[in-house]
């Protein structure tokens, strides 16, 4: 199904994710073998090594998680900052022209204007990037597109082998997880007034059940073969699917309003001074209050302050301003009421998802 949607020829894949991850096993190993493509295994997860491996292998396809591609963008931005001032100015003039052109309906200008830059960065052969495994901040796919590289977001679960949806190559939508693959049926369970409900899928790729665990199987798989994902989402008129958040992460305010932490995190993470954030509901008796824990990007803050050491109070004020900016993009009931700062990154899984359950225990203990 992936092969049909993505129109593979004899591609060159760069394999990044661990092979025990079903996305990498299916899309980064079995798919290239099926299509007669070559696979190069990356030496390291460091952005510099990945860019070197891309250049050496002349890879045309790369599959990864959002954080990996964010790190790649960070590496590209660092390279741009090291350019002589005249070259840097030319880059920004061209980038503004690409953005303006896109707003006027002129697509793929970056593919032509940034050809030499992509070659220098090791991205010259890439046809597209495929991203999944965690929510994608639309800013990441936009930046790659402006540089002339398509990014296709997909969605799936281990229980579904794992790919269920992917964006079409000719018309990807930044905020969407794409459309169901051939043979995949989708339902929105108990949709609210906005059409948001739990996503459920059915098809030949869905598991038979959890090994020797009928109770767990019954919780997610109904007798008709529909797999409940635990993800809240909706479908637009063109058939594109969108994820709002996880059922178990949902925050219910005292007024009974539903708040999706992932939506708020995406707004906070737009700040150049925020490395990552996690939004959670703090129990206030009649409902939950929206709070956040934020990890500042001290490297970016250092550059912002021209290398001068900033006090904890200064950093707190800076992040407070950024949270206020994020709140302006949100409805009043979704706004962050208070936040705390963390110096270290959140604990994560092997595919860089935040281990929210561990953090919630930490918050409860506090």
C-alpha positions, 0 to 999 in steps of 0.5 A: 500500500505504501509502495502504491501511494508513494510511487517508489522507483529504485530509491536510496534509503537512509535508515535512522530509526532503531530496527525494532521500531515497527515503522523503521522495520516496515517502511525503512527495511521491508519496503525498500527491499520490496521495491529493489531500493538500496539502504544505508544505515546511519552511523549516529543520530547526531545531526552532523553525522546524519547530514554527512551520511546523506551526502555520502549515500546520495539518499533519496528517501529518509524516514524519521521522527519530528525531533530528528528533523528538527535537529537537522534543521537546527544544523542547517540554521547553524551553517547559515549563521556561519555564512559570510554576511553577504551570503546570509543576506542573499539567503534571507532575500531568496527565502522571503521570495519563496515564502511570498511566492507560495502565498501567491500560489507559486509552489516549489520555488525553493526546489529551484532557488536552493538547489546549491544550498541543498547540495552543500548541506548534503540534501541534494538528492532527497526526493522527500522525507517521511515523518511519523511516530510523534506529532509534527509541528507544521513549522518543520515541514514548511521550512523543509518545503521552503528549502525545496524538500517535501515532507510527508507526514503519516500515522500508524500504530504497532498494532497496525503493522504500523502505517495507516495513513500518509500524505499524498506526494503531490498534495501534502498538507502540513497539519494533516496525517494524510489519507488512509492507505488502500484497504484501510477503513476509518471511523470517528467514534462519538464525534463532538460538535466539531467532529472530533472523536476517537479514531478507529481503523479496520483493515487486513493490517490490523493485529489479531490481538495481544499475545495471551491478553484477551482483556487488553485486546477487548479494550482496543479491538471490537468483534468487527475488527475495528481498532480503537487508537486512543487518538482524538481527531477529525476528517476534513471535506477532502478526506484528510485526517487530523490528530488533536491529541490523546484521549488519556492526555485530555484536559477537562477545564472547570467549565467542562471544556476539552483541551488538547495538550499537544495543541498548546505544546505546538504553540509554545514550541514555536518559540526559538527560546524553547527546546521542548514543553509538556502541558498537563492538567493540574487537578483543581477539584471541579476540573483541571487547570492548564499548566506547563513545564518548559525546557529552555533552549539555553544555546539560543538564549545565549545567542540572543543575549550576545553571549552574556550570562543571563540570570535565572530570573531573566530567563524566567521573564523571557520564557514568560513573554514567550508563553504570553505570545503562545497564549494569544494564539489560543482560545481563553480556556486553552491558555497556560495559567502557570509554568515551571522551568526544567534544565534537563530534557524530558525522559523519552522513548527510543523514538523520542516521545516524551514519557508523560506517565513518568512526568505525571508521577513526578508532578504528583509527588511534588 
